[in-house]
């Protein structure tokens, strides 16, 4: 084994240990009143165990800000999310992102295009992966 491999292996083991330890420390102390408030704030908070309810609520809020405050304008962010939702077959996400994209002025053509792009990426990924197309050869073609 070479030194780089051993160093990388040790780094990965240390990272997993630290992440696991951090997770234990990140447990939320939520009073019954706080829990009631957080559940009233968003129906999605009911998806999380009480032990991480505050953290989940904070995370969800910051992630949602990516749509309205991120580097990509809000309409295009929802079109990207729609394509991802279609590719992953998220029955909950698709109607939400279509609704938001339309609210922000997306046309039917933009919506269909976002879904078709996702379908094409999935198709090509399946073709490359299933045929074991050489990744390094592919990367060399892009230069």
N, C-alpha and C positions, 0 to 999 in steps of 0.2 A: 504494500500500500504506500502511496506517496503522501508526503507531508500535507499537501493541499487538501486531499481527501479526508485525512484525519482531522485537520483543523475545521473543515466544513461540517463534518459529522459532529464534532464536539460543539460547534456553534449551534447547530440545529437542536441538539439535545438540551443545551442550556436555554435556548429560546423557548422550547416547549415547556421546560420546567418553570421558567419565569412567567410565561403566559398562564399556565395552570395556577401558579401561586397568586398572580394578580387577580384571576377570576375568583378565587376564594376570598380575597380581600375586598372585592368589588360587590359583595352581597349587600343589598339594600336593606336597611332597617326601615320598615314602613309601618306606621301606626294604622289601626283600622280606619281612622278618619282620613289619613293621607291616601290610603288605598281607595276609599270611596270617592275622594276628589279626583284621583287619577283615572278611575274607571268612568267617572262622569265626564271628564275632559275629552276622552276619545274611546269609542267602542273597541278600537284596536288594542288598547291596553289590556283588555281581557284575555288576549292571546298569550300573555307572559305570566310566568310564575311570580308570586309576590316577592320572592327573594331578589329579583332583578327589575322589578316594576319601575322604580324611579329611573334607573339607568336606561331601560328600554324606551321610556317616554322621552327622555333627553335625546337618545340616539335617533329615534324616529323623527323628532322635530328637526334635528340638524340635517338628517338625510333629506327630508322634504324640502328644506331650504335650498338644496342643490337645484331644484326645478325653478325656483323664482329668483335666486341670487347667484347661481352658478355661472360659469364661463360660457355656457350655451344658453341661448334664449329659451324661455319657458316653453313655447310651442314646440320647438325642435327637441327639447329635452323629453317632452311627452311623446313625441313621435318616435324617438329612440327607445323609450321605455315600452311603447306599444310594440315595436318590432321585437324587442326582447321578450315581452309577454307572450306574443304570438309564438315565438320560437320555443319557449318553455311551456307553452300551453297553459298559462295561468288564467283560469276562468274568472278569477276575481280582478286581476290586473287589466285585462283587455277592455272591459267596459269602462273602467275608471279612466284609463289613459285616452281612450277614444273620446269620452265626454270632455276631459280636460283639453285635449287637442282641439276639438270643435269649439269649445268655449273661447279658446285663444285664436280662433280664426282659421284653423286647418281646414283645407278642402278635402272632399272625398278622394281626389286624386293624390293628395299628399298622404292621406291615411293608407290608401291602397299601395302606394309606393313604399311606405315604411314597412308594411307587412311583406311585400314582395322582396324587398332587400333582405329582410330577415330570412325568408324562405330560401332565397338564393344562397345566402351564407351557409345555412344549414345543409343545403344540397351539396354545395362544393366541399364543405367540411366532411360530409359523409363519403363523397367520392374519394377525396384525398386520403382520409383515414382508413376507409375500408379497403382501398387498394394499396395501402402502405407506401404511398408516394414519399420519396425520400425528402425529408424536411430540409436537410442541409442543401440539397440540390435546388429545392424550391427557393430558399433564401438567396442562393447564389443568382438565381434568375432575376431577382428583384434589384440587384445592384446595377 
